[in-house]
Amino acid sequence: MTAVDSNVLIDILGADPQFGRASLAAARRCRDEGILIACDAVWAEVVAAFADTAQTESSLARIPVDYSPIVKATATRAGMAWRAYRLRGGPRERLVTDFIVGAHANEQADRLLTRDRGFQRSAFEGLTIVDPTA
């Protein structure tokens, strides 16, 4: 099971000229190995990126990406990871939402498909990252 980050889904749905093809190919490889899921934060970010919500959700279903809300333990892990990050001097540019994505992948999936590999890898030790650009 692969959790997918919003950057990859926006690459695919928006046909990003730089990353779209690589992100789609990586999503297909991951889908061939199991299901693709997106947490509530990712789902919200993707829907917000496009004007037509119904079309966006239809496109997500065709990939297919399943909606996978976080559970309480995942939310707690995300909050603790964000707090540790800030206590280490991490800048405010990273929001709790970023940590929700990583915690969801770490706790409720087997890996994370993202272009944001360095940050997630350092925030969640042991998290397997699939980078579509690698």
Contacts in CASP RR format, 6 or more apart in sequence:
PFRMAT RR
TARGET T0000
AUTHOR 0000-0000-0000
METHOD contacts of the structure
MODEL  1
MTAVDSNVLIDILGADPQFGRASLAAARRCRDEGILIACDAVWAEVVAAF
ADTAQTESSLARIPVDYSPIVKATATRAGMAWRAYRLRGGPRERLVTDFI
VGAHANEQADRLLTRDRGFQRSAFEGLTIVDPTA
1 34 0 8 1.000
1 35 0 8 1.000
1 36 0 8 1.000
1 37 0 8 1.000
1 108 0 8 1.000
1 109 0 8 1.000
1 110 0 8 1.000
2 30 0 8 1.000
2 31 0 8 1.000
2 33 0 8 1.000
2 34 0 8 1.000
2 35 0 8 1.000
2 36 0 8 1.000
2 37 0 8 1.000
2 109 0 8 1.000
2 110 0 8 1.000
2 111 0 8 1.000
2 112 0 8 1.000
2 113 0 8 1.000
2 130 0 8 1.000
3 36 0 8 1.000
3 37 0 8 1.000
3 38 0 8 1.000
3 39 0 8 1.000
3 42 0 8 1.000
3 68 0 8 1.000
3 101 0 8 1.000
3 102 0 8 1.000
3 104 0 8 1.000
3 105 0 8 1.000
3 108 0 8 1.000
3 109 0 8 1.000
3 111 0 8 1.000
3 112 0 8 1.000
3 113 0 8 1.000
4 27 0 8 1.000
4 30 0 8 1.000
4 36 0 8 1.000
4 37 0 8 1.000
4 38 0 8 1.000
4 42 0 8 1.000
4 65 0 8 1.000
4 112 0 8 1.000
4 113 0 8 1.000
4 114 0 8 1.000
5 42 0 8 1.000
5 101 0 8 1.000
5 112 0 8 1.000
5 113 0 8 1.000
5 114 0 8 1.000
5 115 0 8 1.000
5 116 0 8 1.000
5 120 0 8 1.000
6 38 0 8 1.000
6 41 0 8 1.000
6 42 0 8 1.000
6 45 0 8 1.000
6 46 0 8 1.000
6 49 0 8 1.000
6 101 0 8 1.000
7 19 0 8 1.000
7 23 0 8 1.000
7 114 0 8 1.000
7 115 0 8 1.000
7 116 0 8 1.000
8 19 0 8 1.000
8 23 0 8 1.000
8 26 0 8 1.000
8 27 0 8 1.000
8 113 0 8 1.000
8 114 0 8 1.000
8 115 0 8 1.000
8 132 0 8 1.000
9 23 0 8 1.000
9 38 0 8 1.000
9 42 0 8 1.000
9 46 0 8 1.000
9 60 0 8 1.000
9 63 0 8 1.000
9 65 0 8 1.000
10 16 0 8 1.000
10 45 0 8 1.000
10 46 0 8 1.000
10 49 0 8 1.000
11 19 0 8 1.000
11 20 0 8 1.000
11 22 0 8 1.000
11 23 0 8 1.000
11 24 0 8 1.000
11 115 0 8 1.000
11 132 0 8 1.000
12 20 0 8 1.000
12 23 0 8 1.000
12 24 0 8 1.000
12 27 0 8 1.000
12 63 0 8 1.000
13 46 0 8 1.000
13 49 0 8 1.000
13 50 0 8 1.000
13 56 0 8 1.000
13 59 0 8 1.000
13 60 0 8 1.000
14 20 0 8 1.000
14 49 0 8 1.000
14 50 0 8 1.000
16 23 0 8 1.000
19 115 0 8 1.000
19 132 0 8 1.000
19 133 0 8 1.000
22 132 0 8 1.000
22 133 0 8 1.000
23 115 0 8 1.000
23 132 0 8 1.000
25 132 0 8 1.000
26 113 0 8 1.000
26 130 0 8 1.000
26 131 0 8 1.000
26 132 0 8 1.000
27 36 0 8 1.000
27 63 0 8 1.000
27 113 0 8 1.000
27 132 0 8 1.000
30 36 0 8 1.000
30 111 0 8 1.000
30 113 0 8 1.000
30 130 0 8 1.000
31 63 0 8 1.000
31 64 0 8 1.000
35 64 0 8 1.000
35 66 0 8 1.000
36 63 0 8 1.000
36 64 0 8 1.000
36 65 0 8 1.000
36 66 0 8 1.000
36 113 0 8 1.000
37 65 0 8 1.000
37 66 0 8 1.000
37 67 0 8 1.000
37 68 0 8 1.000
37 108 0 8 1.000
37 109 0 8 1.000
38 46 0 8 1.000
38 60 0 8 1.000
38 65 0 8 1.000
38 66 0 8 1.000
38 67 0 8 1.000
38 68 0 8 1.000
39 68 0 8 1.000
39 69 0 8 1.000
39 70 0 8 1.000
39 74 0 8 1.000
39 100 0 8 1.000
39 101 0 8 1.000
39 104 0 8 1.000
39 108 0 8 1.000
40 67 0 8 1.000
40 69 0 8 1.000
40 70 0 8 1.000
40 100 0 8 1.000
41 70 0 8 1.000
41 97 0 8 1.000
41 100 0 8 1.000
41 101 0 8 1.000
41 104 0 8 1.000
42 101 0 8 1.000
42 104 0 8 1.000
43 60 0 8 1.000
43 67 0 8 1.000
45 97 0 8 1.000
46 56 0 8 1.000
46 60 0 8 1.000
47 53 0 8 1.000
47 56 0 8 1.000
47 57 0 8 1.000
49 56 0 8 1.000
50 56 0 8 1.000
68 104 0 8 1.000
68 108 0 8 1.000
68 109 0 8 1.000
70 78 0 8 1.000
70 100 0 8 1.000
70 103 0 8 1.000
70 104 0 8 1.000
70 108 0 8 1.000
71 107 0 8 1.000
71 108 0 8 1.000
73 107 0 8 1.000
74 100 0 8 1.000
74 103 0 8 1.000
74 104 0 8 1.000
74 107 0 8 1.000
74 108 0 8 1.000
75 100 0 8 1.000
75 103 0 8 1.000
77 103 0 8 1.000
77 106 0 8 1.000
77 107 0 8 1.000
78 96 0 8 1.000
78 99 0 8 1.000
78 100 0 8 1.000
78 102 0 8 1.000
78 103 0 8 1.000
78 104 0 8 1.000
79 96 0 8 1.000
79 99 0 8 1.000
79 103 0 8 1.000
81 99 0 8 1.000
81 102 0 8 1.000
81 103 0 8 1.000
81 123 0 8 1.000
81 124 0 8 1.000
82 94 0 8 1.000
82 95 0 8 1.000
82 96 0 8 1.000
82 98 0 8 1.000
82 99 0 8 1.000
85 94 0 8 1.000
85 99 0 8 1.000
85 123 0 8 1.000
86 92 0 8 1.000
94 119 0 8 1.000
98 116 0 8 1.000
98 119 0 8 1.000
98 120 0 8 1.000
98 123 0 8 1.000
99 123 0 8 1.000
101 112 0 8 1.000
101 114 0 8 1.000
101 120 0 8 1.000
102 112 0 8 1.000
102 120 0 8 1.000
102 123 0 8 1.000
102 124 0 8 1.000
102 127 0 8 1.000
103 124 0 8 1.000
105 111 0 8 1.000
105 112 0 8 1.000
105 120 0 8 1.000
105 124 0 8 1.000
105 127 0 8 1.000
106 112 0 8 1.000
106 124 0 8 1.000
106 126 0 8 1.000
106 127 0 8 1.000
110 128 0 8 1.000
111 127 0 8 1.000
111 128 0 8 1.000
111 129 0 8 1.000
111 130 0 8 1.000
112 120 0 8 1.000
112 127 0 8 1.000
112 128 0 8 1.000
112 129 0 8 1.000
112 130 0 8 1.000
113 130 0 8 1.000
113 132 0 8 1.000
114 120 0 8 1.000
114 129 0 8 1.000
114 130 0 8 1.000
114 131 0 8 1.000
115 131 0 8 1.000
115 132 0 8 1.000
115 133 0 8 1.000
117 129 0 8 1.000
117 131 0 8 1.000
117 134 0 8 1.000
118 129 0 8 1.000
120 127 0 8 1.000
120 129 0 8 1.000
121 127 0 8 1.000
121 129 0 8 1.000
END
